[in-house]
Amino acid sequence: MSHEQSITVQNAKGRWVNIPTVYKGKKIKEHEALDLHNHGLLPPLDGKTYATEPPASARAAKRSMQTPEDHNKRGLRPPGAKR
């Protein structure tokens, strides 16, 4: 079961990213998430960007199959966690 809400979008630099649609504990609209990302306030999940959409979407699909425990084991920041 998916434990986070995210989208795969092309950012202002032309790179494809997976970004969360929950910011500071609140659900935000897709365009708001993209705007926050483009202004450096919402980093891509896993800190990665992609040149094309297929690998970004594939990574999002793989990530959605993981549990919060999987993320913790690999030292990844759980969705909504503060840095």
Secondary structure by P-SEA (a helix, b strand, c coil): cccbbbbbbbccccbbbbbbcccccccccaaaaaaaaaaccccccccccccccaaaaaaaaaaaaccaaaaaaaccccccccc
